[in-house]
Amino acid sequence: MVKIITDSSSNFSQEEAAKLGIKVMPLTINFGSEEFADGVDIDCDTFYNKMAEAKELPHTSQLTEEQIENAVQEGLKECGEVIIMPIASALSASFERCAAVAARHENVYAYDTKCTTVMLKMLVLEALANAEKTAAEIIDILDGFRSKIRLFAALDTLENLRKGGRLSGASAFLGSMLKIKPVITINLEGKVELISKQFGINKGVSYVAETVETDNIDFSKPVYLIYTQNNRNAQSLKAKLNTEFSAEENICPVIGTHIGAGAAGIVYSVK
């Protein structure tokens, strides 16, 4: 049996994790001098309300080696092998720390998921479904499955990208004036990729719907409707798609920090 460890960017609540028998390590969010453990002492509603009122964008922190080591030690007490599945190495240095901890143990493996949020959730669920196999066998399965997972999302605001330093103030101002809405994906390298710029959130949502309609969705796997803070735009996307959703997921605080409120998207696997 293999113990699966992930982080809070995977969008699992601590309650879900306990029921499934996985370990979710909380990432850290800082509002000025206030520090919160993602999904432990701050939930989605509290976070988004607090971010809307904040003058400065909150900061997120990577996992610590001590945090990872403690999770690994707990995991080894339960199972013979452990796989750590954190946020993509392209998005956070957390993976490097997971790899450093794994290197100190014979039966512990750090896996670069090359994704985050509900994509990571799907990947973890796939690992869990195969937890009775060996770690090496699970990693082979994950390699094949990761290439099939898709995420497309339309963002409703450029403000978080501006505050986070990923977009200049002038570009954000011009984009807001023109009501430009970016449509993003997470590519196979685990990087956030801009795939389109649409005029208005409705056109952004329509672009996502049109993109998804050309894909061959594997309905034997979960299909998620995703959103940040409120699901108004996500419901618009849902209405445009003749698709059954396994669940609707409000994106966790540590990812919501970077994309802002009002985003709408979908996560699924292709055949």
KEBA-432554 format. One record per residue (C-alpha): x, y, z. Coordinates in steps of 0.5 Angstrom, whole numbers, plus 500, padded with zeros to 3 digits. Layout:
// KEBA-432554
XYZ
...
// end
This chain:
// KEBA-432554
500500500
502507498
501513502
499519498
501526500
499533497
499540499
493545499
493547492
490541490
483544493
482538498
479540504
482537510
475534512
476530505
483528506
481525512
476521509
480519503
486517507
491522504
495527507
494535505
500540507
497547508
501552504
501559508
498565506
500572509
496578509
501583512
503581519
497576519
499569517
494563515
495556514
491555507
484551508
486550516
485557519
482560513
477558508
475560501
469565503
473568509
479569504
476572498
472577503
479579506
482580499
477584497
478589503
486588503
490594500
495590498
495583495
496577500
503573499
503565499
509561502
512555500
512548504
518548509
522542509
520541517
513540515
514535509
519531513
513531519
508529514
513523511
514520518
507520519
506517512
511511513
508509520
502507516
505505509
511502506
512507501
510514500
509519494
509526495
505530490
506538491
504544486
508544480
516545480
514551475
510554480
513553486
520551490
516547494
517541489
525542491
524541498
520535497
525532493
530534498
526530504
525524499
532523498
533522505
529516505
529510501
521509500
519516499
518519492
517526490
513527484
513533480
505533478
506539473
500542475
496545481
489546483
483541481
488538476
492536482
486534485
485529479
492527479
492525487
485521486
488517480
494515485
489514490
485509486
492505485
495506492
495498492
500498487
508500488
510507488
514505481
507503478
503509481
508514478
508510471
500511471
501518473
506520467
500517462
494520466
497527467
498528459
491527459
488532464
486539461
484546465
481552461
479558465
477565463
479570468
475576470
480581473
487583471
488586478
491580482
496579476
498587476
498587484
503580484
508583479
506579473
503585469
505592469
500597471
499601465
497594461
493592467
489599466
489599459
486592459
481594464
479600460
478595454
475590458
480585456
479578459
485573459
483565458
489561461
491554461
496550465
501546460
504540460
510543463
506546469
506553467
500558466
499559459
495565456
491562450
487568448
485575450
477576449
473582450
469581456
468575461
462573456
466572450
472569455
467564457
464562450
472561448
472556454
466553452
468552444
475550446
472544450
467542445
472540440
475535446
474528447
472528454
473522458
467521463
469515466
474521470
471527474
469533470
470539475
466546474
471551477
470558480
473563484
469567490
462567486
460562481
456567477
461566471
462559472
454558471
454561465
460557462
455551465
449553461
454553454
456546455
452540454
456537460
455533466
459535472
462531478
462537482
463545482
469547486
471554489
479555488
483555494
486561497
493560495
491559488
486565488
491570490
494570483
488569479
483573483
475573484
470571478
474566474
470561471
473554468
473547467
478541469
477534465
481528462
481527455
480519452
// end
